[in-house]
Amino acid sequence: MAQKPKIRELLDESACAHNKNKKSACNAPTPGATTGGCAFEGAQISLFPYADAAHLVHGPMTCVGASWETRLTHTSRPGRDLTQMGFTTGISTNDVVFGGEEKLRQAIDYIVEHYAPEAVFVYSTCVTAMIGDDIDAVCRQAEQTHGIPMVPVHAPGFVGSKNLGSRLAGEAVLTHLIGTREPKNTTPFDINLIGEYNVTGDMWQYTPLLEELGIRVLSTLSGDGRVANIRTAHRANLNVLVCAKSLISLPRKMQERYDIPFISVSFYGKRDTNASILAIATALGNADLIERAKKLIAREEDKLDKKLAPYRKVFQGKKAVLNTGGNKSWSIASALQDLGFEVVATSVKKATEADKEKARATLGEKGILMTNPGQEQAKIIDEIGAHLLLAGGRSLFTAIKKRIAFADVNQEKKKSYGGYGGLLNLAEDLKNALQNPVFNNVARRAPWEK
């Protein structure tokens, strides 16, 4: 019988070096931690790209809006993309009093009959966790009835932040999916991508290069993922953690359980993409593969530098402020430096201790790490004389007020900025932003105003 994940164990992560030096765990809940996104939202973000699975929210109707369609997590799956459907049990006041387990059973039966998913992820929420609905028991019974995986995800919003929710999602996949099926065949260069959600097709920028080298992506968590593939993830030769320190518990436990080593990489910017391809080849331990990877990197770098030359002239001497979250605090900063920008400040409000270290190393000692960007970014723009603000949509008004260029690099973005091709996309968008007169004109007073 599977047990509920123990929050304390997930917070005290042995693979995180910083936990040894802190009195409390890196992701320990703090007052106000869920205002930037709760654990339920983090769990859905991590699992939602599985387009062949139904994602059933066991809670009030309003909880469906937490993560549904907030990211363009592209899928190549033929047929119906189930992430376009919002499934919920719609818990009401009556259910709070009498329990919602029967409603959950009926919802699962309906989904299986009408949508034929490969699996059903059942997410507990604050309300159903507090009233004590046993989603594990309902899922076990439904799995026996329908013959497909039913995955209970214990990530009610009140337990902590999005980072913790991601870990809880990884725990659910490890407990109920990984190791439950054997692959049809294996290769010496099979890898799993962990924490790659294929937002705007980022994953598709670099996986063709891996395939060219003969490296096969056996499964992903969870970009362009398939339930059948993640069930075979225990047969991979390497786990590749892509810009997602919050999921570090999963590859660490897979190393302990299945003896699969893991590395952590980033595919934002030229330098990081180069280093990541070479790191994967090196970790797989084949001399010929390493040499072929070096040749591929040299070829792609040469092509990219020629295409970036005109953009670098535009970006020369330009200063940028970056206000985003988590790993992007340093990965996007690195990409900006590859384009010729001076990154003067980045936000680390939602970053892990490891992310903060990487951000400091990327920006250097003079770089500013903003812990309260909402209040700091406007002041920094004035003091440093920044030309560009990269952030989420809410910061657009700061850019307008300060009359500097703006680019949206958060989850609402519409273009891929990953890999070599994504860096070219980023360069084009930033050039257009810097040359767009609207940012300078929109905040001007009308001629008749004093």
Residue pairs with C-beta under 8 A, 6 or more apart in sequence:
2 136
2 175
2 176
4 136
4 154
5 154
5 168
5 171
5 172
5 175
7 159
7 160
7 164
10 164
10 167
10 168
10 171
10 249
11 25
11 26
11 27
11 28
11 160
11 164
12 19
12 25
13 19
13 25
13 26
13 167
13 248
13 249
13 252
14 252
15 248
15 249
15 251
15 252
16 26
16 245
16 248
16 352
16 353
16 354
17 354
18 26
18 352
18 353
18 354
19 25
19 26
22 353
26 352
26 353
27 160
27 161
27 163
27 164
27 167
27 246
27 352
28 160
29 159
29 160
29 161
29 164
33 160
33 161
34 157
34 158
34 160
34 161
36 161
36 162
36 325
36 349
36 350
37 161
37 162
37 165
38 66
38 157
38 158
38 160
38 161
38 162
38 165
39 155
39 156
39 157
39 158
39 159
39 160
39 161
39 162
39 164
39 165
39 168
40 63
40 66
40 123
40 124
40 125
40 126
40 155
40 156
40 157
40 165
41 66
41 67
41 157
41 162
41 165
42 155
42 161
42 162
42 163
42 164
42 165
42 166
42 168
42 169
42 246
43 123
43 153
43 155
43 165
43 166
43 168
43 169
43 172
44 55
44 57
44 66
44 67
44 68
44 123
44 165
44 169
45 67
45 70
45 71
45 162
45 165
45 166
45 197
46 165
46 166
46 169
46 170
46 195
46 197
46 221
46 222
46 247
47 53
47 55
47 121
47 153
47 169
47 172
47 173
47 221
47 222
48 55
48 67
48 68
48 71
48 73
48 83
48 197
48 222
49 73
49 75
49 83
49 197
49 198
49 220
49 222
49 223
49 224
49 225
50 83
50 119
50 121
50 222
50 225
50 226
50 227
50 230
51 75
51 77
51 81
51 82
51 83
51 224
51 225
52 77
52 82
52 117
52 118
52 119
52 226
52 227
53 82
53 117
53 118
53 119
53 120
53 121
53 227
54 82
54 85
54 87
54 111
54 115
54 117
54 119
54 120
54 121
55 82
55 83
55 87
55 121
55 123
56 87
56 88
56 89
56 104
56 107
56 108
56 111
56 120
56 121
56 122
56 123
57 63
57 64
57 86
57 87
57 88
57 89
57 123
57 125
58 88
58 89
58 91
58 100
58 104
58 107
58 122
58 123
58 124
58 125
58 128
58 133
58 135
59 88
59 89
59 91
59 123
59 124
59 125
59 126
59 127
59 128
60 88
60 90
60 91
60 92
60 125
60 127
61 88
61 90
63 88
63 125
64 86
64 87
64 88
66 157
68 83
68 86
69 83
69 84
70 411
70 412
71 197
71 199
71 411
71 412
72 199
72 200
72 201
72 413
72 414
73 83
73 197
73 198
73 199
73 223
74 198
74 199
74 200
74 201
74 204
74 223
74 224
75 81
75 83
75 198
75 224
76 224
77 224
77 226
80 115
82 115
82 117
85 115
87 107
87 111
88 107
89 95
89 100
89 103
89 104
89 107
90 103
91 100
91 103
91 125
91 127
91 128
95 103
95 131
96 127
96 131
99 131
99 132
99 133
100 128
100 131
100 133
101 133
101 134
101 135
101 137
101 138
104 122
104 133
104 135
104 138
105 138
105 141
105 142
108 120
108 122
108 138
108 142
108 146
108 150
109 142
109 145
109 146
111 117
111 120
112 120
112 142
112 146
112 148
117 148
118 148
118 149
118 226
118 227
118 228
119 148
119 149
119 150
119 151
119 177
119 227
120 139
120 142
120 148
120 149
120 150
120 151
121 151
121 153
121 172
122 135
122 138
122 139
122 150
122 151
122 152
122 153
123 153
123 155
124 133
124 135
124 152
124 153
124 154
124 155
124 156
125 156
125 157
126 156
126 157
126 158
128 135
128 156
129 154
129 156
129 158
130 156
135 152
135 154
136 152
138 150
139 150
139 151
139 152
140 150
142 150
143 149
143 150
149 176
149 177
149 180
149 227
149 231
150 176
151 172
151 173
151 176
151 177
152 172
152 176
153 168
153 169
153 172
154 168
154 172
155 164
155 165
155 168
155 169
159 165
159 168
161 350
162 246
162 350
163 245
163 246
163 326
163 350
163 352
164 246
166 195
166 244
166 246
166 247
167 246
167 247
167 249
167 250
170 194
170 221
170 247
170 249
170 250
171 249
171 250
173 221
173 230
173 250
174 250
174 253
174 254
177 227
177 230
177 231
178 230
178 231
178 233
178 234
178 254
179 231
179 233
179 234
179 257
179 258
180 231
181 228
181 231
181 232
182 232
182 235
183 218
183 229
183 232
183 235
186 218
186 235
187 214
187 216
188 237
188 284
188 286
189 213
189 214
189 215
189 216
189 237
189 284
189 286
189 289
190 216
190 218
190 235
190 236
190 237
190 238
191 210
191 215
191 216
191 217
191 218
191 236
191 237
191 238
191 239
191 240
191 280
191 284
192 217
192 218
192 219
192 220
192 221
192 233
192 236
192 238
192 239
192 240
192 260
193 203
193 217
193 219
193 220
193 221
193 223
193 240
193 242
194 220
194 221
194 239
194 240
194 241
194 242
194 244
194 247
194 250
194 251
194 262
195 221
195 241
195 242
195 243
195 244
195 246
195 247
196 202
196 203
196 220
196 221
196 223
196 242
196 243
196 244
197 222
197 223
198 204
198 220
198 223
198 224
199 223
199 411
199 413
199 416
200 413
200 414
200 415
200 416
200 417
201 416
201 418
202 223
202 267
202 416
202 417
202 418
202 419
202 422
203 220
203 223
203 224
203 418
204 224
204 416
205 267
205 416
205 418
205 419
205 420
205 421
205 422
206 267
206 273
206 276
206 277
206 418
206 419
206 420
207 217
209 277
209 296
209 300
209 419
210 216
210 217
210 277
210 280
211 217
212 296
213 277
213 281
213 289
213 292
213 293
213 296
214 289
215 280
215 281
215 284
215 289
218 229
218 232
218 233
218 235
218 236
219 225
219 226
219 229
219 230
219 231
219 232
219 233
219 236
220 229
220 230
221 230
221 233
221 247
221 250
222 230
233 254
234 254
234 257
234 258
234 260
236 260
237 260
237 284
238 260
238 261
238 262
238 263
238 280
238 283
238 284
239 250
239 251
239 254
239 255
239 260
239 261
239 262
239 263
240 262
240 263
240 265
240 280
241 247
241 248
241 251
241 262
241 263
241 264
241 265
242 265
242 266
242 267
243 265
243 266
243 267
243 268
243 326
243 327
243 328
243 331
244 327
245 264
245 326
245 327
245 352
245 354
245 355
246 326
246 352
248 264
251 260
251 262
252 262
254 260
254 262
255 261
255 262
261 283
263 279
263 280
263 283
265 272
265 275
265 276
265 279
265 280
266 272
266 276
266 327
266 331
266 334
267 273
267 276
267 418
267 419
267 422
268 328
268 331
268 332
268 334
268 335
268 417
268 418
268 422
268 423
269 331
269 334
269 335
269 336
269 337
269 338
269 423
270 301
270 304
270 335
270 338
270 420
270 423
271 334
271 338
272 331
272 334
272 335
273 419
273 420
273 423
274 297
274 301
277 293
277 296
277 297
278 290
278 293
278 294
278 297
280 293
281 289
281 290
281 292
281 293
282 290
300 420
303 420
304 420
304 423
304 424
307 424
308 339
308 423
308 424
308 427
311 339
311 340
311 427
311 428
311 430
311 431
312 339
312 340
314 431
314 434
314 435
315 339
315 340
315 341
315 427
315 430
315 431
315 434
316 340
317 342
318 340
318 341
318 342
318 387
318 388
318 434
319 341
319 342
319 343
319 344
319 384
319 385
319 386
319 387
319 388
320 336
320 341
320 342
320 343
320 344
320 386
320 387
320 388
320 389
320 390
321 343
321 344
321 345
321 346
321 377
321 380
321 381
321 384
321 386
321 388
321 389
321 390
322 328
322 329
322 332
322 333
322 336
322 343
322 345
322 346
322 347
322 390
322 391
322 409
323 346
323 347
323 370
323 373
323 377
323 389
323 390
323 391
323 392
323 395
324 332
324 346
324 347
324 390
324 391
324 392
324 409
324 410
325 347
325 349
325 350
325 351
325 410
326 350
326 351
326 352
326 355
327 351
327 355
327 358
328 409
328 410
329 346
329 347
329 348
329 351
329 355
329 356
329 358
329 359
329 369
330 346
330 355
330 358
330 359
330 361
330 362
330 363
332 390
332 409
332 417
333 343
333 346
333 359
333 362
333 363
334 362
335 417
335 423
335 426
336 343
336 390
337 343
337 362
338 423
339 423
339 426
339 427
339 430
341 388
341 430
343 362
343 363
343 367
344 363
344 366
344 367
344 368
344 380
344 384
344 386
345 363
345 367
345 368
345 369
345 370
345 376
345 377
345 380
345 384
345 386
346 359
346 362
346 363
346 367
346 368
346 369
346 370
347 369
347 370
347 371
347 373
347 377
347 391
348 355
348 356
348 359
348 369
348 370
348 371
349 370
349 371
349 372
349 373
351 359
356 369
359 367
359 369
360 367
360 369
363 369
368 376
368 380
370 376
370 377
370 380
373 391
373 395
377 389
377 391
377 395
377 398
378 398
378 401
378 402
380 386
381 389
381 398
381 402
381 404
382 402
386 404
387 404
387 405
387 434
388 404
388 405
388 406
388 407
388 430
388 433
388 434
389 395
389 398
389 399
389 402
389 404
389 405
389 406
389 407
390 406
390 407
390 408
390 409
391 398
391 406
391 408
391 409
391 410
392 408
392 409
392 410
392 411
392 412
393 408
393 410
393 412
395 406
396 406
396 408
399 405
399 406
399 439
400 406
400 439
400 442
400 443
401 443
402 443
403 439
403 440
403 442
403 443
403 444
404 439
405 430
405 433
405 434
405 436
405 439
406 433
406 439
407 429
407 430
407 433
409 417
415 422
415 425
415 426
415 429
416 422
416 425
417 423
417 425
417 426
433 439
